[in-house]
Amino acid sequence: MVKAPLTRLLALVCLACLLPLTASAQTKLRIATEGTNPPFSIIDASGEVTGFDVDIAKALCAKMQTECEIVEQDWDGIVPSLLAKKYDAIVASLNITEDRKNVVAFTKPYYRSPSVFVVRKGFDAKDVSPKALTGKPVGVQTATNHSAFLEDKYHRSIVRLYNTVADAYRDLSAGRVDYVLYDKLAVYDWLKSPEGQCCEIAPTELADEAYFGSGVGIALRKGDDALVKRFNDALDGIVKDGTYAKINAKYFPFPVF
């Protein structure tokens, strides 16, 4: 083997120092969440993002022995900003659907939640079929799998789009919409709040995988296969060592995984 001159080796080392690290090799990761979806993500009184998703993200980073920065991102731009490399992963209750899998890579699911309609107490909501909701005002957060479902399946209803689900809840409690469609676990948390005392969950659960997916996963850029594996291995690790169960119990009195 011919040895390269020392000056050439030094040049190659310096060039390597200038090359950007791949996400899988980074010692620090940037992870996006939304911040307006309690109990999964919410801005607390000090301005810090907290919640189930944030706790899971931090636990995964600890298991990977990686420093993480949690980034608050509006829902509409959460996937485009991932693709633009503003952060490395999304932990924001993103349902794994076939349409999204065409755009991003997903880890295995880290929790599951059916979708439900929430209504005011005393409201007859035994039948929530498209026919039964014809002409009825239904609130939903824009740019979500729930809004796509309503616009496709409930086109005879009056579908009202909101920037956040909190805005939809406010109109529901005020009687400006009759129904709001959202994830059951998030609705369950809202119903425990003073504002949620007005309302209850309709008995029918919706589980159309074409819209609601096969669970909730962590989204990454396509091609970041090594980072997907790191997250999957870390998820297995926090389940095995009991960390996941502790986070689960902090937010829900029943298992969500």
Secondary structure as GFF3:
##gff-version 3
##sequence-region A 1 257
A	DSSP	alpha_helix	6	18	.	.	.	ID=ss1
A	DSSP	beta_strand	28	33	.	.	.	ID=ss2
A	DSSP	beta_strand	36	37	.	.	.	ID=ss3
A	DSSP	beta_strand	41	43	.	.	.	ID=ss4
A	DSSP	beta_strand	49	50	.	.	.	ID=ss5
A	DSSP	alpha_helix	52	64	.	.	.	ID=ss6
A	DSSP	beta_strand	67	72	.	.	.	ID=ss7
A	DSSP	three_ten_helix	75	77	.	.	.	ID=ss8
A	DSSP	alpha_helix	78	83	.	.	.	ID=ss9
A	DSSP	beta_strand	89	95	.	.	.	ID=ss10
A	DSSP	alpha_helix	98	101	.	.	.	ID=ss11
A	DSSP	beta_strand	105	106	.	.	.	ID=ss12
A	DSSP	beta_strand	115	120	.	.	.	ID=ss13
A	DSSP	beta_strand	137	141	.	.	.	ID=ss14
A	DSSP	alpha_helix	145	153	.	.	.	ID=ss15
A	DSSP	beta_strand	158	162	.	.	.	ID=ss16
A	DSSP	alpha_helix	165	173	.	.	.	ID=ss17
A	DSSP	beta_strand	179	183	.	.	.	ID=ss18
A	DSSP	alpha_helix	184	191	.	.	.	ID=ss19
A	DSSP	three_ten_helix	194	198	.	.	.	ID=ss20
A	DSSP	beta_strand	199	206	.	.	.	ID=ss21
A	DSSP	alpha_helix	209	212	.	.	.	ID=ss22
A	DSSP	beta_strand	216	220	.	.	.	ID=ss23
A	DSSP	alpha_helix	225	240	.	.	.	ID=ss24
A	DSSP	alpha_helix	243	251	.	.	.	ID=ss25
###
